[in-house]
Amino acid sequence: MKKVGIILDKLYFDHDNGMGHPESQHRLVAILDMLNQTGLRDEVINLKPRDATKEEICLVHDERYYDSIRSTKGKIRVFLDPDTSTCPVSFEAAVRASGGMLSAIDGVINKDIDSAFAIVRPPGHHAERNRAMGFCIFNSVAVGASYVLKAHSLNRVLIVDWDLHHGNGTQNMFYDSTDVLYFSTHQFPYYPGTGSVREVGLGNGTGFTINVPLDVGMGDIEYMKIFFEILNPIMEQFRPEIILVSAGFDTFYDDPLGGMSVTPEGFAQMTRFLKEAAEKYCGGKIVFILEGGYNLDGLWLSTKEVIEELLEKKRTDYSDLNGINKADNAIRIVKGVHSLYWRF
């Protein structure tokens, strides 16, 4: 069985957005219950997360922004935007969320584990260089990508973002980079309003941002078709040295904030696809980090499928992709735009 590292910490539960907020500690309670009820807690390796340093977080965030978040420490409630607020321990939780991602990355690169899943709060992919938004404070996947380039001297990082919402912060932090390729599938138009197919990068980084904007109702077949027809040929040319996954589960078919139709098996299929890609291109180095997902039953079921796939307790079949594919038009448009930069 593969060695899968899990990052969890009490601070992730203690971060509190306020009564009735969809991004609550109940999300992690559901995942922890799954780990305990299924016995997976005894089959994964529990990694101790560290705190990211100011220098590490400021690889992608402005120093003044970091200081402004630190100034919320101990304050009862500070609203950072209409959807995002802090409680007295939110700064510590956000620092440890980013640090948990770094601990997971170190474990995979140092070969202590085969893969990792950082189950953290607050999420991060909406956080911009100098502002919080969309429940996100520090952009942990972006911190991780920059850390990989600097601390581990890798040169090609692939970020795959399957969250329902476009990861505007992650995109913008690497928009002119050739070292980090950002690939996003997302409901469009929808919050945060970014992620058009025409957003392809800037300067030398043109072509290294691949957005696949989707109508509502896309499910397992559509996502796998997108992975096979767009992501697969791009990976063959980019040849990533590590894959980081912004794993949002709000594409689950019954998520209260979403309109997609992905099943738990669909998340297993995507996990298997990316795990096999990591084995092919980068010695198996792959790290998942929790982003969205607000249906508690969906989180319970879907994270179970992801972890079991990483453990190789199961090998989900994705060979039957012959059903009705509602993403054909989106795939055609993305290929048309990116044929200037990649061979399909």
C-alpha positions as CSV (number, residue, x, y, z in Angstrom):
1,M,0.0,0.0,0.0
2,K,1.2,3.5,-0.8
3,K,2.3,5.9,2.0
4,V,-0.2,8.8,2.0
5,G,0.5,11.7,4.3
6,I,-2.4,13.7,5.8
7,I,-2.2,17.2,7.3
8,L,-4.7,18.1,10.0
9,D,-4.4,20.4,12.9
10,K,-6.6,21.8,15.7
11,L,-6.1,25.4,14.5
12,Y,-7.9,24.5,11.2
13,F,-11.0,23.6,13.2
14,D,-10.6,26.7,15.4
15,H,-10.7,29.2,12.5
16,D,-14.3,30.6,12.6
17,N,-16.1,32.7,9.9
18,G,-19.1,33.2,12.1
19,M,-22.5,31.7,12.6
20,G,-24.1,30.2,9.5
21,H,-21.1,30.7,7.2
22,P,-20.8,27.9,4.7
23,E,-17.0,27.7,5.2
24,S,-17.1,26.3,8.7
25,Q,-15.2,23.9,10.9
26,H,-18.0,21.4,10.2
27,R,-16.3,20.7,6.9
28,L,-13.3,19.2,8.6
29,V,-15.5,17.5,11.2
30,A,-17.1,15.6,8.3
31,I,-13.7,14.6,6.9
32,L,-12.3,13.6,10.3
33,D,-15.5,11.5,10.9
34,M,-14.9,9.8,7.5
35,L,-11.3,9.0,8.4
36,N,-12.4,7.5,11.8
37,Q,-15.5,5.6,10.6
38,T,-13.7,4.0,7.6
39,G,-10.5,3.2,9.4
40,L,-8.5,5.2,7.0
41,R,-7.1,7.2,9.9
42,D,-5.0,4.2,10.7
43,E,-3.9,3.7,7.1
44,V,-2.6,7.2,6.4
45,I,0.5,8.8,7.9
46,N,-0.3,11.8,10.1
47,L,2.1,14.6,9.3
48,K,2.7,17.4,11.8
49,P,2.2,20.8,10.0
50,R,4.6,23.6,10.7
51,D,3.9,27.3,10.5
52,A,5.0,29.0,7.3
53,T,7.4,31.8,7.9
54,K,6.7,35.4,6.9
55,E,9.4,35.1,4.2
56,E,7.7,32.0,2.8
57,I,4.2,33.6,2.7
58,C,5.7,36.7,1.2
59,L,7.0,34.7,-1.8
60,V,3.5,35.4,-3.2
61,H,1.9,38.0,-0.8
62,D,2.9,41.6,-0.2
63,E,4.6,42.2,3.2
64,R,2.1,44.9,4.1
65,Y,-0.8,42.5,3.4
66,Y,0.8,39.9,5.7
67,D,1.2,42.5,8.4
68,S,-2.4,43.5,8.1
69,I,-3.6,39.9,8.6
70,R,-1.2,39.5,11.5
71,S,-2.8,42.6,13.1
72,T,-6.1,40.7,13.4
73,K,-4.5,38.3,15.9
74,G,-6.6,38.2,19.1
75,K,-9.4,40.4,17.7
76,I,-12.9,39.1,17.9
77,R,-13.9,39.7,14.3
78,V,-12.3,41.6,11.4
79,F,-14.1,41.6,8.0
80,L,-11.6,41.4,5.2
81,D,-14.3,41.4,2.5
82,P,-18.0,40.8,2.6
83,D,-17.5,37.0,2.6
84,T,-14.2,36.7,4.5
85,S,-13.5,37.5,8.1
86,T,-11.2,36.6,10.9
87,C,-11.6,35.4,14.5
88,P,-8.9,35.7,17.2
89,V,-6.9,32.7,15.9
90,S,-7.4,33.1,12.1
91,F,-4.0,34.5,11.5
92,E,-2.4,31.5,13.2
93,A,-4.7,29.1,11.3
94,A,-3.8,30.7,8.0
95,V,-0.1,30.6,8.7
96,R,-0.4,26.9,9.6
97,A,-2.5,26.2,6.6
98,S,0.3,27.4,4.3
99,G,2.8,25.7,6.5
100,G,0.9,22.5,6.3
101,M,1.1,22.6,2.6
102,L,4.9,23.1,2.9
103,S,5.2,20.1,5.3
104,A,3.2,18.0,2.8
105,I,5.5,19.1,-0.1
106,D,8.6,18.4,2.0
107,G,7.4,14.9,2.9
108,V,6.7,14.0,-0.8
109,I,9.9,15.5,-2.2
110,N,12.0,13.9,0.6
111,K,10.3,10.6,-0.2
112,D,9.0,10.1,3.4
113,I,5.6,9.6,1.8
114,D,4.3,8.9,-1.7
115,S,1.6,11.5,-1.8
116,A,-0.1,13.9,0.5
117,F,-3.4,15.6,1.2
118,A,-3.3,18.8,3.2
119,I,-6.8,19.1,4.8
120,V,-6.6,22.7,5.9
121,R,-8.7,25.7,6.6
122,P,-8.9,28.5,5.7
123,P,-8.8,27.7,2.0
124,G,-6.6,29.8,-0.3
125,H,-7.0,29.9,-4.1
126,H,-9.0,33.2,-4.2
127,A,-6.5,35.1,-2.0
128,E,-4.6,37.7,-4.1
129,R,-1.2,39.1,-3.5
130,N,-2.6,42.0,-1.4
131,R,-6.2,41.1,-0.5
132,A,-8.3,38.4,1.0
133,M,-11.5,37.2,-0.8
134,G,-13.8,34.3,-1.2
135,F,-13.2,32.8,2.3
136,C,-9.4,32.8,1.5
137,I,-6.7,34.6,3.5
138,F,-3.3,33.2,2.4
139,N,-3.0,31.4,-0.9
140,S,-1.4,28.2,0.3
141,V,-1.2,26.4,-3.0
142,A,0.6,29.4,-4.5
143,V,2.9,29.6,-1.4
144,G,3.6,25.9,-2.0
145,A,4.5,26.4,-5.7
146,S,6.9,29.2,-5.0
147,Y,8.4,27.3,-2.1
148,V,9.0,24.3,-4.4
149,L,10.8,26.5,-6.9
150,K,13.0,28.2,-4.3
151,A,13.7,25.6,-1.6
152,H,13.7,22.5,-3.7
153,S,15.1,23.9,-6.9
154,L,12.5,22.4,-9.2
155,N,11.7,24.2,-12.4
156,R,8.3,23.1,-13.6
157,V,5.2,23.1,-11.3
158,L,1.8,22.1,-12.4
159,I,-1.2,23.4,-10.4
160,V,-4.5,21.7,-11.3
161,D,-7.5,23.5,-9.8
162,W,-10.8,21.5,-10.0
163,D,-12.7,23.7,-7.6
164,L,-16.1,25.0,-8.8
165,H,-14.8,28.6,-8.6
166,H,-11.9,30.0,-10.6
167,G,-8.7,30.4,-8.6
168,N,-8.2,34.0,-9.5
169,G,-5.4,34.5,-6.9
170,T,-3.4,31.5,-8.0
171,Q,-3.7,32.6,-11.6
172,N,-2.6,36.1,-11.0
173,M,0.4,35.2,-8.9
174,F,1.9,33.2,-11.8
175,Y,0.4,35.0,-14.8
176,D,3.7,35.9,-16.3
177,S,5.6,32.7,-15.2
178,T,6.9,29.8,-17.3
179,D,7.8,27.9,-14.1
180,V,4.2,27.3,-12.9
181,L,1.5,26.1,-15.3
182,Y,-2.0,26.8,-13.9
183,F,-4.9,24.7,-15.2
184,S,-8.4,25.4,-14.0
185,T,-11.8,23.9,-14.7
186,H,-14.6,26.1,-13.2
187,Q,-18.2,27.1,-13.5
188,F,-18.5,30.3,-15.7
189,P,-19.7,32.9,-15.4
190,Y,-19.7,32.7,-11.7
191,Y,-17.8,34.0,-8.7
192,P,-15.3,35.5,-8.8
193,G,-16.0,36.5,-12.4
194,T,-12.5,35.6,-13.7
195,G,-11.3,32.6,-15.7
196,S,-12.2,33.4,-19.3
197,V,-10.7,31.1,-21.9
198,R,-8.9,34.3,-23.2
199,E,-7.0,34.7,-19.9
200,V,-3.9,32.8,-21.1
201,G,-1.0,34.5,-19.3
202,L,1.2,37.5,-19.9
203,G,4.7,38.0,-21.5
204,N,6.8,34.9,-21.3
205,G,4.0,33.2,-19.4
206,T,1.6,33.4,-22.3
207,G,0.1,30.0,-22.7
208,F,0.9,28.8,-19.2
209,T,-2.5,29.7,-17.9
210,I,-5.2,27.3,-19.2
211,N,-8.8,28.1,-18.2
212,V,-11.6,25.8,-19.1
213,P,-14.8,27.7,-18.3
214,L,-17.8,25.5,-18.1
215,D,-21.6,25.7,-18.1
216,V,-23.6,24.3,-15.2
217,G,-24.3,20.6,-15.1
218,M,-20.9,19.1,-16.0
219,G,-20.2,15.7,-14.5
220,D,-17.7,12.9,-14.4
221,I,-17.6,12.2,-18.2
222,E,-17.1,15.9,-19.0
223,Y,-14.3,16.4,-16.5
224,M,-12.4,13.3,-17.6
225,K,-12.8,14.3,-21.3
226,I,-11.3,17.6,-20.4
227,F,-8.4,16.0,-18.6
228,F,-7.7,13.6,-21.5
229,E,-8.2,16.0,-24.4
230,I,-6.7,19.2,-23.0
231,L,-4.6,18.5,-19.9
232,N,-3.0,15.3,-21.1
233,P,-1.3,16.7,-24.2
234,I,-0.2,19.8,-22.4
235,M,1.4,17.7,-19.6
236,E,3.3,15.7,-22.2
237,Q,4.9,18.9,-23.4
238,F,5.3,20.7,-20.1
239,R,6.6,17.7,-18.2
240,P,5.9,18.8,-14.7
241,E,8.3,18.0,-11.9
242,I,5.6,18.1,-9.2
243,I,1.8,18.3,-9.4
244,L,-0.2,20.4,-6.8
245,V,-4.0,20.0,-6.8
246,S,-6.4,22.6,-5.5
247,A,-9.0,20.1,-4.6
248,G,-12.4,21.8,-4.2
249,F,-15.3,19.5,-3.7
250,D,-18.0,22.1,-4.5
251,T,-18.4,20.5,-8.0
252,F,-20.2,17.7,-6.1
253,Y,-23.6,17.2,-7.6
254,D,-25.5,18.4,-4.5
255,D,-23.3,21.2,-3.3
256,P,-25.3,24.2,-2.1
257,L,-23.0,26.8,-3.7
258,G,-22.5,25.0,-7.0
259,G,-24.2,23.8,-10.2
260,M,-22.0,20.9,-11.3
261,S,-22.8,17.1,-11.2
262,V,-19.5,15.4,-10.2
263,T,-20.0,12.2,-8.2
264,P,-17.6,10.8,-5.5
265,E,-16.4,8.3,-8.2
266,G,-15.7,11.3,-10.5
267,F,-13.3,12.7,-7.9
268,A,-11.6,9.2,-7.7
269,Q,-11.3,9.2,-11.5
270,M,-9.6,12.6,-11.5
271,T,-7.3,11.6,-8.7
272,R,-6.3,8.4,-10.5
273,F,-5.6,10.4,-13.7
274,L,-3.4,12.9,-11.9
275,K,-1.7,10.3,-9.8
276,E,-0.8,8.3,-12.9
277,A,0.4,11.5,-14.5
278,A,2.6,12.2,-11.5
279,E,4.1,8.8,-11.7
280,K,4.8,9.2,-15.5
281,Y,6.3,12.7,-15.3
282,C,7.6,13.5,-11.8
283,G,8.4,10.4,-9.9
284,G,4.9,10.3,-8.3
285,K,5.3,13.7,-6.6
286,I,1.7,15.0,-6.0
287,V,0.2,17.0,-3.2
288,F,-3.5,17.8,-2.8
289,I,-4.9,20.7,-0.7
290,L,-8.5,21.3,0.3
291,E,-10.2,24.3,-1.2
292,G,-14.0,24.5,-1.4
293,G,-16.8,22.0,-0.8
294,Y,-19.9,22.8,1.3
295,N,-22.1,19.7,1.3
296,L,-20.9,17.7,4.3
297,D,-22.1,14.3,3.0
298,G,-20.3,15.2,-0.3
299,L,-17.1,16.0,1.5
300,W,-17.3,12.7,3.5
301,L,-17.8,10.6,0.4
302,S,-15.6,12.4,-2.0
303,T,-12.5,12.8,0.2
304,K,-12.8,9.1,1.0
305,E,-12.6,8.3,-2.7
306,V,-9.6,10.5,-3.1
307,I,-7.7,9.1,-0.2
308,E,-8.5,5.5,-1.1
309,E,-7.3,6.2,-4.6
310,L,-4.0,7.6,-3.3
311,L,-3.6,4.6,-1.0
312,E,-4.3,2.3,-4.0
313,K,-7.0,0.6,-2.0
314,K,-8.9,0.8,-5.3
315,R,-8.1,1.7,-8.9
316,T,-11.1,3.5,-10.3
317,D,-12.0,2.7,-13.9
318,Y,-12.3,5.6,-16.2
319,S,-12.1,3.7,-19.5
320,D,-15.8,4.2,-20.3
321,L,-16.1,7.8,-21.5
322,N,-18.6,7.1,-24.2
323,G,-21.7,8.7,-22.7
324,I,-23.1,12.1,-23.7
325,N,-20.3,14.7,-23.3
326,K,-21.7,18.2,-22.7
327,A,-18.3,19.8,-22.6
328,D,-17.5,19.2,-26.4
329,N,-17.9,22.9,-27.2
330,A,-15.8,24.1,-24.3
331,I,-13.0,21.7,-25.2
332,R,-13.1,22.8,-28.8
333,I,-12.9,26.5,-27.8
334,V,-10.0,25.9,-25.4
335,K,-8.1,23.9,-27.9
336,G,-8.6,26.6,-30.5
337,V,-7.2,29.3,-28.2
338,H,-4.3,27.3,-26.9
339,S,-3.3,25.7,-30.2
340,L,-1.1,28.8,-30.5
341,Y,1.0,27.5,-27.6
342,W,0.5,23.7,-27.3
343,R,0.1,20.8,-29.7
344,F,-3.2,18.9,-29.5
